Amino acid sequence: MVIDAAVDGQGRGAGGGTGLAARDLIAGRLVRPFPLALAVPYAYWIVCPKATANLPKIVTFRNWLVAEAAEDTRLLGEMVAT
C-alpha cells in the first residue's frame, strides 16, 4: 500500500525494497532519489513441502518466478547504468 500511495503521489515509498517496486521503477511511475542501493541476498524464498517441490506445476511456477526476477534485475541494472 505504501508503494501504491507513492505512485499516486501521496508520499514517498518507505523501505519497500526494490524487488517490490521494480515494475513501478521500470515503468517510470517511481524514481530512485539516490543511486545508492544495498544488495540483500536471499530476500525472498519460494516455500512448499519437500514432497511437492518437483511437481511440474511447482517447477513451472518456480522457473517463471525466477525468470521474472532476473528480468527485473536486468532492467533495473540498465536503468542504473544510464
Buried (B, 14 or more C-beta within 10 A) or exposed (E): EBBEEBBEEEEEBEEBBBBBBBBBBBEEBBEBEEEEEEEEEEEEEEEEEEEEEEEEEBEEEBEEEEEEEEEBEEBBEEEEEE
